[in-house]
Amino acid sequence: MWQAKKAYVGLSVLFGLGVQVAHAATSVAVQPGLWVGASETTINGKRLPTLLDIRGALSAEQKSQITKAMSAHGLPAGWQPGTMCVTASSYDLNAFLSAAGRQGCALSSVQSTPGHVRFKGRCDLPNPGLGPTVGDVEGELSLTGKTDWRMETRMTGTIGGYAMTSVSKQMGKWIAADCRAVPKGLEDGLLGGAADDEGDAGEDTHTEP
């Protein structure tokens, strides 16, 4: 449900799973409106930098605004924050997995229950600039009620010929019915992207899962 904007850094593309799922869809109810979220990716145990880590990207005041907003809405400190506007009242979790990426990963196993999806597969990504990325991937996506979702994905393989284990964690929560009610510190201009509606298919992007 959550793609974070262009502020998502580097290898988060590994977890934009371009999955081809031929399984029955699992549809769950969600609360339309403004959602906030955050993500974190580690490679071999080392966390990838976020907007807050990039020297010169933000002033001290801007960093303070973002961290205060994240704390106020229960977003993990140090993660990459973002927002999204959800217009649909239901979510097809398998469709979300398919929309999370565009290509490169094929799933061999998908287990769906109401509000929960577990998946395993194999990825072979060109990953320009970093070298071919090949490996096994597995993850879980869950929706709690209508106002909270979480996803964790692990990939073990190689990148540019070097061994790597990557872990991506993402979460999102509903905060308002009005998508214009973006909290101070999480505005599009501050986080570096333009707002996008999720629409009926439920594909977010205030950034770009």
C-alpha positions as CSV (number, residue, x, y, z in Angstrom):
1,M,0.0,0.0,0.0
2,W,2.8,2.2,0.6
3,Q,5.5,3.1,-1.9
4,A,7.2,6.1,-0.4
5,K,8.2,8.9,-2.7
6,K,11.3,9.4,-4.6
7,A,12.8,9.9,-1.2
8,Y,13.0,6.1,-0.9
9,V,16.7,5.5,-1.4
10,G,18.6,3.0,-3.7
11,L,17.9,-0.6,-3.0
12,S,14.3,-0.2,-1.9
13,V,13.7,-1.1,-5.5
14,L,14.6,-4.7,-4.5
15,F,11.4,-4.8,-2.6
16,G,9.2,-3.3,-5.3
17,L,8.2,-6.9,-6.1
18,G,7.0,-7.2,-9.6
19,V,5.2,-10.3,-8.8
20,Q,3.0,-12.3,-11.1
21,V,0.3,-13.8,-8.8
22,A,-2.3,-16.1,-10.3
23,H,-4.0,-16.7,-7.0
24,A,-7.4,-15.7,-5.8
25,A,-7.4,-12.1,-4.5
26,T,-7.9,-11.4,-0.8
27,S,-9.9,-8.2,-0.5
28,V,-10.0,-6.3,2.8
29,A,-11.8,-3.1,3.9
30,V,-9.6,0.0,4.5
31,Q,-10.4,3.5,5.7
32,P,-10.2,6.0,2.8
33,G,-8.3,9.2,3.4
34,L,-4.9,10.4,4.4
35,W,-2.4,7.7,5.5
36,V,1.2,8.3,6.9
37,G,3.9,5.7,6.7
38,A,7.6,4.9,6.9
39,S,10.1,2.4,5.6
40,E,13.6,1.1,6.5
41,T,15.9,-1.0,4.4
42,T,19.1,-2.7,5.6
43,I,21.8,-4.4,3.5
44,N,24.0,-6.9,5.4
45,G,22.8,-5.3,8.6
46,K,23.6,-1.8,7.6
47,R,20.7,0.7,7.3
48,L,20.4,2.6,4.0
49,P,20.4,6.4,4.5
50,T,17.1,8.2,4.5
51,L,16.3,11.9,3.7
52,L,17.2,12.7,7.3
53,D,20.7,11.3,6.9
54,I,21.7,13.1,3.7
55,R,23.9,16.0,4.6
56,G,22.6,19.3,3.4
57,A,19.3,18.0,2.2
58,L,17.4,19.5,5.2
59,S,18.0,22.4,7.6
60,A,18.0,21.7,11.4
61,E,14.5,23.2,11.6
62,Q,13.2,21.0,8.9
63,K,14.7,17.9,10.4
64,S,13.1,18.8,13.7
65,Q,9.7,19.3,12.1
66,I,9.9,15.9,10.4
67,T,11.1,14.0,13.5
68,K,8.4,15.6,15.7
69,A,5.7,14.7,13.2
70,M,6.9,11.2,13.0
71,S,6.9,10.8,16.8
72,A,3.4,12.3,17.0
73,H,2.0,9.7,14.6
74,G,3.9,6.7,15.9
75,L,6.3,6.3,13.0
76,P,9.6,4.7,13.9
77,A,12.5,7.1,14.4
78,G,15.1,7.0,11.7
79,W,12.9,5.5,9.1
80,Q,12.0,7.2,5.8
81,P,8.5,8.9,6.2
82,G,5.9,9.6,3.6
83,T,2.2,10.2,3.1
84,M,-0.5,8.8,0.7
85,C,-4.1,9.5,-0.2
86,V,-6.3,6.4,-0.3
87,T,-9.5,6.8,-2.3
88,A,-10.6,3.1,-2.3
89,S,-12.6,1.6,0.5
90,S,-11.2,-1.9,0.0
91,Y,-7.8,-3.4,-0.8
92,D,-6.9,-6.4,-2.9
93,L,-3.7,-7.5,-1.1
94,N,-2.5,-9.6,-4.1
95,A,-3.1,-6.7,-6.4
96,F,-1.0,-4.6,-4.0
97,L,1.8,-7.0,-4.2
98,S,1.6,-6.9,-8.0
99,A,1.5,-3.1,-8.0
100,A,4.4,-2.9,-5.5
101,G,6.8,-3.3,-8.4
102,R,6.9,-3.5,-12.1
103,Q,9.1,-6.5,-13.0
104,G,11.9,-8.8,-11.9
105,C,10.4,-11.1,-9.3
106,A,8.2,-14.1,-9.7
107,L,6.5,-15.8,-6.8
108,S,6.5,-19.5,-6.3
109,S,4.4,-19.5,-3.2
110,V,1.6,-17.2,-2.0
111,Q,-0.5,-17.9,1.1
112,S,-3.5,-15.6,1.6
113,T,-5.8,-15.3,4.6
114,P,-8.1,-12.3,5.4
115,G,-5.9,-9.3,5.9
116,H,-2.7,-11.3,5.6
117,V,-0.4,-12.5,2.7
118,R,2.8,-14.5,2.9
119,F,4.9,-14.9,-0.2
120,K,8.1,-16.4,-1.4
121,G,9.8,-16.1,-4.8
122,R,12.9,-15.4,-6.9
123,C,14.2,-12.1,-8.1
124,D,16.5,-11.3,-11.0
125,L,16.8,-7.5,-11.3
126,P,19.2,-5.5,-13.6
127,N,19.5,-2.8,-10.9
128,P,21.5,-0.2,-13.1
129,G,24.3,1.4,-11.2
130,L,24.6,-1.3,-8.6
131,G,24.9,-4.4,-10.7
132,P,22.6,-7.4,-11.3
133,T,20.6,-8.4,-8.2
134,V,19.7,-12.0,-7.9
135,G,18.2,-13.9,-5.0
136,D,15.4,-15.5,-3.1
137,V,12.8,-13.3,-1.5
138,E,10.2,-13.9,1.1
139,G,7.9,-11.6,3.0
140,E,4.6,-10.9,4.9
141,L,2.0,-8.2,4.4
142,S,-0.7,-7.6,7.0
143,L,-3.6,-5.2,7.5
144,T,-4.8,-4.7,11.0
145,G,-8.4,-3.5,11.0
146,K,-9.1,-0.8,8.5
147,T,-6.4,1.7,9.6
148,D,-3.0,0.0,9.9
149,W,-0.8,-2.1,7.6
150,R,2.7,-3.5,7.8
151,M,5.1,-5.4,5.5
152,E,8.5,-7.0,5.9
153,T,10.5,-8.5,3.0
154,R,13.8,-10.3,3.1
155,M,16.0,-11.1,0.1
156,T,19.1,-13.3,0.2
157,G,21.4,-13.4,-2.9
158,T,24.0,-11.3,-4.6
159,I,24.2,-7.8,-5.9
160,G,26.9,-7.1,-8.5
161,G,28.4,-10.5,-7.7
162,Y,28.7,-9.8,-3.9
163,A,26.7,-11.7,-1.3
164,M,24.0,-9.7,0.4
165,T,21.0,-10.1,2.7
166,S,18.5,-7.3,2.5
167,V,15.6,-6.6,4.8
168,S,12.9,-4.0,4.1
169,K,10.3,-3.0,6.7
170,Q,7.3,-0.8,5.8
171,M,4.3,0.4,7.7
172,G,1.4,2.8,7.3
173,K,-1.6,4.1,9.3
174,W,-4.7,6.1,8.6
175,I,-4.8,9.6,10.3
176,A,-7.6,11.7,8.6
177,A,-10.5,11.5,6.2
178,D,-9.3,14.6,4.4
179,C,-6.2,14.0,2.3
180,R,-5.4,17.7,2.5
181,A,-4.9,17.5,6.3
182,V,-1.2,16.7,5.9
183,P,0.6,17.2,9.3
184,K,3.3,19.8,9.6
185,G,6.6,18.1,9.0
186,L,5.2,15.6,6.5
187,E,4.3,18.0,3.7
188,D,5.2,17.0,0.1
189,G,7.5,19.8,-0.5
190,L,9.5,19.0,2.7
191,L,9.8,15.3,1.9
192,G,10.7,15.9,-1.7
193,G,7.8,14.6,-3.8
194,A,4.3,15.3,-5.1
195,A,1.2,13.7,-3.7
196,D,-0.5,11.0,-5.6
197,D,-3.9,9.4,-5.1
198,E,-4.0,5.7,-4.6
199,G,-7.2,5.4,-6.6
200,D,-9.3,2.3,-6.8
201,A,-6.4,-0.1,-7.3
202,G,-4.8,1.2,-4.1
203,E,-1.4,2.1,-5.4
204,D,0.1,4.8,-3.3
205,T,2.6,7.3,-3.8
206,H,3.4,10.4,-2.1
207,T,6.8,9.2,-3.0
208,E,7.0,6.0,-4.6
209,P,5.9,0.4,-1.7
